[in-house]
Amino acid sequence: MRATAVRRTALAASVAALTLLATACGGSSDSDGKGGASGAGAGAGSGGKGGAAPKAAVKTLTAAELEKASLVQGDVKGNKIAKAGPDDQVKAEGVKVDKKECEPFAHAYLGVEQGKPVARTQRTAVSEPKKTDKGTSLEDLAEMPEGDAEDAFAAAFDLTSTLVSLSSYEAQGAPETLAVVRESAAACAGGFTITMDGDTQKIAKLVEEKVTGGDEAIGWTVMSESDGKQVPFKLVALRQSGTFATFVSFNLAATGGRAEGFGLPTAIVAAQATKLS
């Protein structure tokens, strides 16, 4: 997953974890990067044909309103929130999918702008390392028995990074975008392949998960496969009135099978849904 926006966020989280291990203190400042990739996703948005979509009146948030409704530091306990930077943003023209019907889901998974939203923001949320009674500094680890040190190291890297993308649409753009992503996921549950910037990633399968929030929401576990090894990602797509939101999560410890509790980013979804309501 080297070339995806979520992987870049995960790499940033690993650097933060190393700093915490070395200094036993945390700290993060908001990025000055601007959300809002300019690439237009195919098959979604105000012109998408995603089957029956609800026709209830929706509210289109302006750029200022969407910015105000976006997450900020302090909105989600145990997470550091920042504006997404350039490395977190992926443009549609740089993404190739081997199955055309899988493109809308791939774009949601990568946080790509879909259709023609009137406003867009992106945020990153990185969970803070879990505190243990076994210490977190390198000196502490060096003095521990091998088994304890391994457990403490794994706990320190049990970090989940989430890319939150919000897009505000006119008319039925948001309901149609969610409908298209849902249909794309159903058609591509058996897997597909994404190529971006010369890097190919195989999605082995999609498993639908139960999630609530907003006017409608749906979630998945996305199994990414590399060198015969599968790594889970989590994706939630949510609609609140005229705003479409995606939440894509990656857990560092899950790459080694150590994060049994890695689930959908429900606290982040709930906090964002509340701010959009």
C-alpha positions as a Markdown table, in Angstrom:
| # | Residue | x | y | z |
|---|---|---|---|---|
| 1 | Met | 0.0 | 0.0 | 0.0 |
| 2 | Arg | 3.0 | 2.2 | -0.5 |
| 3 | Ala | 1.5 | 4.6 | -3.0 |
| 4 | Thr | -1.9 | 5.3 | -1.5 |
| 5 | Ala | -2.9 | 8.3 | 0.6 |
| 6 | Val | -3.7 | 6.1 | 3.6 |
| 7 | Arg | -0.3 | 4.5 | 3.5 |
| 8 | Arg | 1.4 | 7.9 | 3.5 |
| 9 | Thr | -0.7 | 8.8 | 6.5 |
| 10 | Ala | 0.3 | 5.5 | 8.1 |
| 11 | Leu | 4.0 | 6.2 | 7.5 |
| 12 | Ala | 3.6 | 9.5 | 9.2 |
| 13 | Ala | 2.0 | 7.7 | 12.1 |
| 14 | Ser | 5.0 | 5.3 | 12.4 |
| 15 | Val | 7.4 | 8.3 | 12.5 |
| 16 | Ala | 5.3 | 9.7 | 15.3 |
| 17 | Ala | 5.4 | 6.4 | 17.2 |
| 18 | Leu | 9.2 | 6.3 | 16.9 |
| 19 | Thr | 9.4 | 9.8 | 18.3 |
| 20 | Leu | 7.2 | 8.8 | 21.2 |
| 21 | Leu | 9.3 | 5.7 | 21.9 |
| 22 | Ala | 12.5 | 7.7 | 21.9 |
| 23 | Thr | 11.3 | 10.8 | 23.9 |
| 24 | Ala | 8.3 | 9.5 | 25.9 |
| 25 | Cys | 6.4 | 12.6 | 24.8 |
| 26 | Gly | 3.9 | 13.5 | 22.1 |
| 27 | Gly | 3.2 | 16.5 | 19.9 |
| 28 | Ser | 1.6 | 17.2 | 16.6 |
| 29 | Ser | 0.8 | 20.4 | 14.8 |
| 30 | Asp | -1.8 | 20.9 | 12.1 |
| 31 | Ser | -0.6 | 20.7 | 8.5 |
| 32 | Asp | -1.0 | 23.7 | 6.3 |
| 33 | Gly | -2.0 | 21.5 | 3.4 |
| 34 | Lys | -5.3 | 22.3 | 1.7 |
| 35 | Gly | -8.0 | 19.7 | 1.2 |
| 36 | Gly | -9.8 | 19.4 | -2.1 |
| 37 | Ala | -8.1 | 17.3 | -4.8 |
| 38 | Ser | -9.0 | 18.7 | -8.1 |
| 39 | Gly | -9.4 | 15.5 | -10.0 |
| 40 | Ala | -13.0 | 14.5 | -10.9 |
| 41 | Gly | -13.9 | 10.9 | -10.2 |
| 42 | Ala | -15.8 | 9.0 | -12.9 |
| 43 | Gly | -19.3 | 7.6 | -12.4 |
| 44 | Ala | -20.3 | 9.5 | -9.3 |
| 45 | Gly | -21.4 | 12.9 | -8.0 |
| 46 | Ser | -24.1 | 15.1 | -9.4 |
| 47 | Gly | -24.0 | 13.3 | -12.8 |
| 48 | Gly | -23.7 | 9.7 | -11.4 |
| 49 | Lys | -26.2 | 7.0 | -12.3 |
| 50 | Gly | -26.2 | 5.0 | -9.1 |
| 51 | Gly | -29.8 | 3.6 | -9.2 |
| 52 | Ala | -32.6 | 4.8 | -7.0 |
| 53 | Ala | -31.5 | 7.7 | -4.7 |
| 54 | Pro | -33.6 | 9.4 | -2.1 |
| 55 | Lys | -35.1 | 12.6 | -3.4 |
| 56 | Ala | -35.5 | 14.4 | -0.1 |
| 57 | Ala | -34.4 | 18.0 | 0.1 |
| 58 | Val | -30.7 | 18.4 | 1.0 |
| 59 | Lys | -28.6 | 21.2 | 2.3 |
| 60 | Thr | -25.6 | 22.2 | 0.3 |
| 61 | Leu | -22.8 | 23.5 | 2.5 |
| 62 | Thr | -20.7 | 26.3 | 1.3 |
| 63 | Ala | -16.9 | 26.1 | 1.4 |
| 64 | Ala | -17.0 | 28.2 | 4.7 |
| 65 | Glu | -19.7 | 26.0 | 6.2 |
| 66 | Leu | -18.0 | 22.8 | 5.2 |
| 67 | Glu | -14.7 | 24.0 | 6.7 |
| 68 | Lys | -16.5 | 24.9 | 10.0 |
| 69 | Ala | -18.1 | 21.4 | 10.0 |
| 70 | Ser | -14.8 | 19.6 | 9.5 |
| 71 | Leu | -13.0 | 17.9 | 12.4 |
| 72 | Val | -10.4 | 19.9 | 14.4 |
| 73 | Gln | -8.1 | 18.9 | 17.2 |
| 74 | Gly | -10.1 | 18.1 | 20.3 |
| 75 | Asp | -13.1 | 16.8 | 18.5 |
| 76 | Val | -12.2 | 13.1 | 18.9 |
| 77 | Lys | -10.7 | 11.9 | 22.2 |
| 78 | Gly | -7.5 | 10.0 | 21.8 |
| 79 | Asn | -6.8 | 11.2 | 18.3 |
| 80 | Lys | -4.7 | 14.0 | 16.8 |
| 81 | Ile | -6.5 | 15.8 | 14.1 |
| 82 | Ala | -4.8 | 17.9 | 11.3 |
| 83 | Lys | -5.6 | 19.2 | 7.9 |
| 84 | Ala | -4.5 | 16.8 | 5.2 |
| 85 | Gly | -1.3 | 17.7 | 3.4 |
| 86 | Pro | -0.4 | 17.3 | -0.3 |
| 87 | Asp | 0.9 | 13.7 | 0.3 |
| 88 | Asp | -2.6 | 12.7 | 1.5 |
| 89 | Gln | -4.3 | 13.9 | -1.6 |
| 90 | Val | -4.8 | 11.7 | -4.7 |
| 91 | Lys | -6.1 | 12.8 | -8.1 |
| 92 | Ala | -8.4 | 10.7 | -10.2 |
| 93 | Glu | -6.2 | 11.0 | -13.3 |
| 94 | Gly | -3.4 | 9.2 | -11.5 |
| 95 | Val | -5.5 | 6.2 | -10.6 |
| 96 | Lys | -6.1 | 3.2 | -12.9 |
| 97 | Val | -8.5 | 0.3 | -12.0 |
| 98 | Asp | -8.5 | -3.0 | -13.9 |
| 99 | Lys | -12.3 | -3.2 | -13.7 |
| 100 | Lys | -14.3 | -0.1 | -14.7 |
| 101 | Glu | -17.1 | -0.9 | -12.3 |
| 102 | Cys | -14.7 | -0.8 | -9.4 |
| 103 | Glu | -13.5 | 2.7 | -10.0 |
| 104 | Pro | -16.0 | 4.5 | -7.8 |
| 105 | Phe | -15.2 | 2.3 | -4.8 |
| 106 | Ala | -11.4 | 2.7 | -5.5 |
| 107 | His | -11.8 | 6.4 | -5.6 |
| 108 | Ala | -13.6 | 6.4 | -2.2 |
| 109 | Tyr | -10.9 | 4.1 | -0.8 |
| 110 | Leu | -8.2 | 6.5 | -1.9 |
| 111 | Gly | -10.0 | 9.7 | -0.9 |
| 112 | Val | -10.3 | 10.9 | -4.5 |
| 113 | Glu | -12.7 | 13.7 | -5.3 |
| 114 | Gln | -15.8 | 12.3 | -7.1 |
| 115 | Gly | -18.0 | 14.2 | -9.4 |
| 116 | Lys | -18.2 | 18.0 | -9.0 |
| 117 | Pro | -18.6 | 19.0 | -5.4 |
| 118 | Val | -19.0 | 22.7 | -4.6 |
| 119 | Ala | -16.7 | 22.4 | -1.6 |
| 120 | Arg | -14.3 | 19.8 | -0.2 |
| 121 | Thr | -12.1 | 19.3 | 2.8 |
| 122 | Gln | -9.8 | 16.5 | 4.1 |
| 123 | Arg | -8.5 | 15.8 | 7.6 |
| 124 | Thr | -6.2 | 13.2 | 9.1 |
| 125 | Ala | -6.8 | 11.6 | 12.4 |
| 126 | Val | -4.0 | 9.6 | 14.1 |
| 127 | Ser | -4.7 | 7.7 | 17.3 |
| 128 | Glu | -2.4 | 8.3 | 20.3 |
| 129 | Pro | -0.3 | 5.3 | 21.4 |
| 130 | Lys | -1.9 | 3.2 | 24.1 |
| 131 | Lys | -0.2 | 3.7 | 27.5 |
| 132 | Thr | 1.0 | 0.6 | 29.2 |
| 133 | Asp | 2.6 | -0.1 | 32.6 |
| 134 | Lys | 5.6 | -1.5 | 30.8 |
| 135 | Gly | 7.1 | 1.8 | 29.7 |
| 136 | Thr | 7.4 | 3.3 | 26.2 |
| 137 | Ser | 11.0 | 4.7 | 26.0 |
| 138 | Leu | 13.8 | 2.9 | 24.2 |
| 139 | Glu | 15.6 | 2.6 | 27.5 |
| 140 | Asp | 12.6 | 0.8 | 29.0 |
| 141 | Leu | 12.4 | -1.6 | 26.1 |
| 142 | Ala | 16.1 | -2.4 | 26.3 |
| 143 | Glu | 15.8 | -3.5 | 29.9 |
| 144 | Met | 12.7 | -5.6 | 29.4 |
| 145 | Pro | 12.6 | -9.4 | 28.9 |
| 146 | Glu | 12.2 | -10.2 | 25.2 |
| 147 | Gly | 8.6 | -11.2 | 25.4 |
| 148 | Asp | 7.6 | -8.1 | 27.4 |
| 149 | Ala | 9.6 | -5.8 | 25.1 |
| 150 | Glu | 7.8 | -7.3 | 22.1 |
| 151 | Asp | 4.4 | -6.7 | 23.6 |
| 152 | Ala | 5.3 | -3.1 | 24.6 |
| 153 | Phe | 6.6 | -2.4 | 21.2 |
| 154 | Ala | 3.5 | -3.8 | 19.5 |
| 155 | Ala | 1.3 | -1.7 | 21.8 |
| 156 | Ala | 3.2 | 1.4 | 21.0 |
| 157 | Phe | 2.6 | 0.8 | 17.3 |
| 158 | Asp | -1.1 | 0.0 | 17.7 |
| 159 | Leu | -1.8 | 3.2 | 15.9 |
| 160 | Thr | -4.7 | 3.8 | 13.6 |
| 161 | Ser | -4.6 | 6.6 | 11.0 |
| 162 | Thr | -7.8 | 7.8 | 9.3 |
| 163 | Leu | -8.2 | 10.0 | 6.2 |
| 164 | Val | -11.5 | 11.9 | 6.4 |
| 165 | Ser | -12.8 | 13.4 | 3.2 |
| 166 | Leu | -15.9 | 15.6 | 3.0 |
| 167 | Ser | -17.5 | 16.8 | -0.2 |
| 168 | Ser | -20.6 | 19.1 | -0.4 |
| 169 | Tyr | -22.8 | 18.7 | -3.5 |
| 170 | Glu | -25.8 | 20.5 | -5.0 |
| 171 | Ala | -29.1 | 18.8 | -5.6 |
| 172 | Gln | -28.9 | 14.9 | -5.4 |
| 173 | Gly | -25.1 | 14.8 | -5.8 |
| 174 | Ala | -24.4 | 13.3 | -2.3 |
| 175 | Pro | -27.1 | 10.6 | -2.4 |
| 176 | Glu | -26.1 | 9.6 | -5.9 |
| 177 | Thr | -22.4 | 9.4 | -5.0 |
| 178 | Leu | -23.1 | 7.1 | -2.1 |
| 179 | Ala | -25.4 | 5.0 | -4.2 |
| 180 | Val | -22.7 | 4.6 | -6.9 |
| 181 | Val | -20.0 | 3.7 | -4.3 |
| 182 | Arg | -22.4 | 1.1 | -2.7 |
| 183 | Glu | -23.1 | -0.5 | -6.1 |
| 184 | Ser | -19.5 | -0.5 | -7.0 |
| 185 | Ala | -18.6 | -2.3 | -3.8 |
| 186 | Ala | -21.3 | -4.9 | -4.4 |
| 187 | Ala | -19.9 | -5.5 | -8.0 |
| 188 | Cys | -16.3 | -5.7 | -6.8 |
| 189 | Ala | -16.6 | -7.7 | -3.5 |
| 190 | Gly | -14.4 | -10.4 | -5.1 |
| 191 | Gly | -11.5 | -8.1 | -5.6 |
| 192 | Phe | -9.8 | -5.9 | -8.2 |
| 193 | Thr | -6.5 | -4.1 | -8.8 |
| 194 | Ile | -5.5 | -0.5 | -8.5 |
| 195 | Thr | -2.4 | 1.1 | -10.2 |
| 196 | Met | -1.2 | 4.5 | -9.0 |
| 197 | Asp | 2.0 | 6.2 | -9.9 |
| 198 | Gly | 3.4 | 2.9 | -11.2 |
| 199 | Asp | 2.6 | 1.0 | -8.0 |
| 200 | Thr | 0.0 | -1.8 | -8.2 |
| 201 | Gln | -2.1 | -2.9 | -5.3 |
| 202 | Lys | -4.3 | -5.9 | -5.3 |
| 203 | Ile | -7.6 | -5.7 | -3.3 |
| 204 | Ala | -8.4 | -9.3 | -2.4 |
| 205 | Lys | -11.9 | -8.9 | -1.2 |
| 206 | Leu | -14.4 | -6.5 | 0.4 |
| 207 | Val | -16.4 | -7.5 | 3.4 |
| 208 | Glu | -19.4 | -5.3 | 4.3 |
| 209 | Glu | -19.6 | -4.1 | 7.9 |
| 210 | Lys | -22.5 | -2.6 | 9.9 |
| 211 | Val | -22.2 | 1.1 | 10.7 |
| 212 | Thr | -24.6 | 3.9 | 11.6 |
| 213 | Gly | -24.4 | 7.6 | 11.2 |
| 214 | Gly | -25.8 | 10.5 | 9.2 |
| 215 | Asp | -28.8 | 10.0 | 7.0 |
| 216 | Glu | -27.2 | 6.8 | 5.6 |
| 217 | Ala | -23.9 | 5.0 | 6.0 |
| 218 | Ile | -22.2 | 1.8 | 4.9 |
| 219 | Gly | -18.8 | 0.3 | 5.9 |
| 220 | Trp | -16.4 | -2.3 | 4.6 |
| 221 | Thr | -13.2 | -4.1 | 5.6 |
| 222 | Val | -10.9 | -3.9 | 2.6 |
| 223 | Met | -8.4 | -6.7 | 2.4 |
| 224 | Ser | -5.2 | -5.5 | 0.6 |
| 225 | Glu | -2.9 | -8.2 | -0.6 |
| 226 | Ser | 0.9 | -8.0 | -1.2 |
| 227 | Asp | 3.4 | -10.9 | -1.5 |
| 228 | Gly | 0.7 | -13.3 | -0.4 |
| 229 | Lys | 0.0 | -11.4 | 2.8 |
| 230 | Gln | -3.3 | -9.7 | 3.5 |
| 231 | Val | -3.6 | -6.5 | 5.4 |
| 232 | Pro | -7.0 | -5.0 | 6.5 |
| 233 | Phe | -8.1 | -1.5 | 5.9 |
| 234 | Lys | -11.4 | 0.0 | 6.9 |
| 235 | Leu | -13.7 | 2.3 | 4.8 |
| 236 | Val | -16.9 | 4.0 | 5.9 |
| 237 | Ala | -19.0 | 6.0 | 3.4 |
| 238 | Leu | -21.6 | 8.4 | 4.9 |
| 239 | Arg | -24.1 | 10.9 | 3.7 |
| 240 | Gln | -25.4 | 13.7 | 5.8 |
| 241 | Ser | -27.9 | 15.8 | 3.8 |
| 242 | Gly | -25.9 | 17.2 | 0.8 |
| 243 | Thr | -22.5 | 16.2 | 2.1 |
| 244 | Phe | -20.7 | 12.9 | 1.2 |
| 245 | Ala | -18.0 | 11.7 | 3.6 |
| 246 | Thr | -15.4 | 8.9 | 3.5 |
| 247 | Phe | -13.3 | 7.6 | 6.4 |
| 248 | Val | -10.4 | 5.3 | 5.4 |
| 249 | Ser | -8.4 | 3.7 | 8.3 |
| 250 | Phe | -5.1 | 1.8 | 8.5 |
| 251 | Asn | -3.6 | 0.3 | 11.6 |
| 252 | Leu | 0.2 | -0.2 | 11.8 |
| 253 | Ala | 0.0 | -3.2 | 14.1 |
| 254 | Ala | -2.5 | -4.9 | 11.8 |
| 255 | Thr | 0.3 | -5.4 | 9.3 |
| 256 | Gly | 1.8 | -7.9 | 11.6 |
| 257 | Gly | -1.5 | -9.4 | 12.8 |
| 258 | Arg | -1.3 | -7.8 | 16.2 |
| 259 | Ala | -4.3 | -5.5 | 16.2 |
| 260 | Glu | -7.2 | -7.8 | 17.0 |
| 261 | Gly | -9.4 | -4.8 | 18.0 |
| 262 | Phe | -8.9 | -2.9 | 14.8 |
| 263 | Gly | -12.4 | -2.0 | 13.7 |
| 264 | Leu | -14.3 | 0.7 | 11.9 |
| 265 | Pro | -13.4 | 4.3 | 13.0 |
| 266 | Thr | -16.8 | 4.7 | 14.8 |
| 267 | Ala | -15.7 | 7.4 | 17.2 |
| 268 | Ile | -14.4 | 9.5 | 14.3 |
| 269 | Val | -17.5 | 8.8 | 12.2 |
| 270 | Ala | -19.8 | 9.8 | 15.1 |
| 271 | Ala | -17.9 | 13.0 | 15.8 |
| 272 | Gln | -18.0 | 14.0 | 12.1 |
| 273 | Ala | -21.7 | 13.2 | 11.7 |
| 274 | Thr | -22.5 | 15.3 | 14.7 |
| 275 | Lys | -20.7 | 18.3 | 13.3 |
| 276 | Leu | -22.4 | 17.9 | 10.0 |
| 277 | Ser | -25.9 | 17.6 | 11.5 |
